Amino acid sequence: MSDTRSVSSAASRRVILESADIDRALTRIAHEILEANRGAQNLVILGIPRRGYPLAQRLAQKISDTDASFSPAMSLGQLDITMYRDDLRSKPGRTLEPTHLPPLGLDGKNVYLIDDVLFSGRTIRAALDALQDYGRPACVRLAVLVDRGHRQLPIRADHVGKNLPTNSDESVKVLLEPIDGVADQVVIIQPIEGTGEQL
């Protein structure tokens, strides 16, 4: 039985991006952000937990490597959106993550929200609501590693690592070594035929 489950699991998981692909996508997004922002002036990078923040850390470092005027210590932060979600009643067990804002705050800054997967748009709506409690940015932009479609709100990303058409019953998972203990990858998980369950 374990052999059957292993084969079924392998058939249900498809690797879309591997570590090198993710790194190239982040390098491209970092250059796009600098170009769109016309340099690093007033630039703030805010990652959305859990996997948006380590991606934001990597982007911040790549931006700093390209433009030495950008300091991750002064311009990188984490924005927890848990209490702003519209599904708290149906999923009350979510873990709160700390919010860390850059030392100079958000007022008048060009803020880039960073997340791993853009799906319905509800996470980003919650992030926009959260931002209102922390300051008044000059503008807010969005960068995601994967856009899988199926939007429920009029939200789009300004920078995308990979557009990935999916079925609504599939899951897209971003696995990052610091969190998941495996090599960086993006996988599509398909339901087991006849069960509706996912492996």
KAPEJO-V769623 format. One record per pair of residues at least 24 apart in sequence whose C-alpha atoms are under 7 Angstrom apart, sorted by the first residue. I is the first residue (numbers start at 1). J is the second residue. Records with the same first field share a line. If there is no record, write none. Layout:
I=J ; J
This chain:
9=199
12=189 ; 190 ; 191 ; 192 ; 199
13=187 ; 188 ; 189 ; 190
14=187 ; 188 ; 189
15=185 ; 186 ; 187 ; 188
16=186 ; 187
17=185 ; 186
18=184 ; 185 ; 186
19=183 ; 184 ; 185
25=161
26=59 ; 161
27=62
29=159 ; 161
30=59 ; 62 ; 63
40=67 ; 69 ; 70
42=109 ; 110
43=75 ; 109 ; 110 ; 111
44=75 ; 76 ; 109 ; 110 ; 111 ; 112
45=75 ; 76 ; 77 ; 111 ; 112 ; 113
46=76 ; 77 ; 78 ; 79 ; 111 ; 112 ; 113 ; 114
47=77 ; 78 ; 79 ; 113 ; 114 ; 115
48=78 ; 79 ; 80 ; 114 ; 115
49=80 ; 97
51=115 ; 116
52=114 ; 115 ; 116
53=78
56=114
74=102 ; 103
75=102
76=102
77=101 ; 102
81=126 ; 127 ; 130
84=126 ; 129 ; 130
85=123 ; 126
106=135 ; 136 ; 137
107=135 ; 136 ; 137 ; 138
108=136 ; 137 ; 138
109=137 ; 138 ; 139
110=137 ; 138 ; 139 ; 140
111=137 ; 139 ; 140 ; 141
112=140 ; 141 ; 142 ; 143
113=141 ; 142 ; 143
114=142 ; 143 ; 144
115=143 ; 144 ; 145
116=144 ; 145 ; 146 ; 174
117=144 ; 145 ; 146 ; 147
118=144 ; 146 ; 147 ; 148
119=147 ; 148 ; 149 ; 150 ; 151
120=150 ; 151 ; 152 ; 153
121=151 ; 152 ; 153 ; 155
122=153
